Amino acid sequence: MVTSLTCDVHRAIQSMLDVHHVPHIGVLRNRCSNRAPPRDGYTFSIRPNLTLSNLATLDLMKKMKWEETVFFYDDEQDLVQIRDMLRTESEDNRETRFMMIKCDSAMNVRQKLMILKERNMKCFAVYCKMEHTVNILMQASSFAMTIGEYKWLLVGQVLSDVDLGGLSGIVGIVTVIRQSIPLHTDNSKFAEAWALIRLGYPPNSTNLALNSITPAQVMYAYLYDALLTMATAIDYVTDRGKWLCPRNLSAEGPMGKDALYSQRCGQKFKKAMKKLKTPVQGLLGEISFLHGHSNDNLNMEITSVENLMNTSSHLWPIGSWNSVAKEKLNLIQTPFTRNLDSYKINRTLRIVTILEAPFMMKQETETGPQYMGYCMDLITKIAETLNVNYELYEVPDNKYGSQNEDGTWNGLVGEVYYGRAHLAVAGMIITSARGSVVDFTKPFMNYGVSILIRKPRQTTNTFAFLRPLRISVWGCIAASILFTGIILCILDRISPFSRYIEKQSRPDRVKFNLLNSVWFTFSGLMQQGADDTPRSVSGRLMGAFWWFCSLIVVATYTANLAAFLTVSRMDTSINSLDDLAIQSNVVYGTIENSSLMSWFERRSYQNELYSRMWSFMSTVEPSAWVATPEDGYERVMKEDYAFLWDAPILEYVKQQECEMMTVGKPFNLKGYGIATPRGARYREDISVLLLKMQEQGLLEELRTKWFEKKSSCLPDAARGQLTDVQLETVAGVFYVLVIGVAVAFISLALEKMYSSYREYQKSMAARGMQMQEYQVSKRTSVSTTASSQHCDDMVTNTHSWPNHRSNSTF
């Protein structure tokens, strides 16, 4: 008898047929426990024993080196299967830790997944119905637990492609271990039978193609193999003349001779089934019962199922397990890696990029957008060399790629990681975090991080002629003039051959006093001749040394003045990363959630300088972070802001924006690379191409073409540039002249006032002398008159009588 029944009915029929000694080949349904039938019974299972399936699963888990595993199961049958497998594993003395979770409800699974993620559990094996399996994986996908380091293994002896099609809404790569279903449809008899079976179904209901096998097809194939095995056993008995014609059986069971006859018939059939030395070649593989009442031959297929976000999913075999082979497990590809080997055969590569000059730029034309830039030339070269077509699109979120709080990836990295793109070609930095989810080619350019700031406003310095010498030097020069003048004055007073001694002997000579001495030293410094010079040998020696000193000072000043007046310099307080870190007036930052931001955060725990910078950037208000590079450039122009970004890009930007400049040496040296999916074979082809381009100098030509374009901006003033002398630069000289004129006229006024005062004093002195002379003369005249009158009186008194004569005489 051949049956395909539900679990309970199958067990009832098996018990009844064992009592009647009736040979029985059962085709168990998928969710029935496929434990080996008892050896003393008359039931055979066309399906292999679950023990073989457990061995296959165990070998695969050992190969993947799983030490901590979480098992999901539905019912007691699955739990028994898991325990049998773990019992077998414990016999190998292999230390493993495991956890078993029963699927009760969607909410229960969600809560348990949250706990598993907190405990950092990475490996999962699922022994559940397909609808429960899909629910578990959907919940795990919402927690980003189906990507990256998370690994899911679906275990089922019979899992059809249609069953696996239910995983299409889950992002990630899942490994499935299932019984191989080759379906040898070249059997003409089965093809005829299948054609008759399909008459009752819609024309498109089933298909014998491998990529769309349905559970119904698998069940029919098992029934075909069961009938074929039964027929082969009957032929074996008949050919040897041991066939016993079966008799009718009553419901009460065989009695007497009928019972004995039935037992002999069943035993002969059992022996025939076990003596089939040549395995029966069925639709699902070889069939033999040499070691028990279950099929000894089991071929397990190990399949990867990749489900991509917003795109189609596909599956492909990565290995096999054979119960009778010497090396049972055979892997042709590492589990949980992507299959992209056939890209050269009619393949169009989807390439994602991001707009950032000069790596990638877009220009709107009449025929549509046209891309250009360093990476565009690189993409064209790769497509020509690999002989493939490509489809270019921009990343939707305009990000390079970082990990979100829920564990998912965004930007260029996310596009490649989730399978929406085959390549990410842009100025993307190779980092360890990104390298854990995608692969990178060899770097096509090395770079460092630089600092972009606004050029300082060039202010006019009216007294620029004073800049060649510091204030301290000018002070020393003024002090030396006065000091030398005092020394010359002292020497002139002491020396016996000086003008001071000569002045005493010859009053008409000019005296060489302190004023004349200072004037002499000042005239010597100005390289002009003085009115008077020292006369003594000691004074002249002092003057000669002063002239030599003046010569050196004037020559030094003249040389520096020429440089200062013809070379324009822009002084800024920020010239390096250290200068940027120690100040707080200029806010500095980079793109939020970028690899550079993560680098500063990591380095803050290792270096005091970066710790200070990270503390400032993460706490300053307004925020130091910007969303895009363009926002950073705009903020540099409008605010006191320093933008930290890739040095090659900033070098290009400052050539286009003349008001910006870069300062300091590049730091955090890294490289730009092309991102590919993990395990992509064409990554090596692209890496080899990049190395050849580097050896041939093509990469350097691309860099020169796009990064070193002729700029309309003048070179950085920090490096110095010869310029014409502007009036504003030397205006101070004329101001000094005007001040000299003013001082001269003020001195003239003072001189006039002093001269008038001296004249006034002289006139007053002369007038005083006149008054004195007048008073003296007046007193003299008065005394003379008084003396004459006195004499007259005496004459009159003496000679009174001749008075009338005298009067008459006069």
Summary of the structure (lengths in Angstrom):
residues: 810
radius of gyration: 55.6
end to end distance: 207.5
largest distance: 233.6
contacts: 2367
relative contact order: 0.07
helix: 48%
strand: 17%
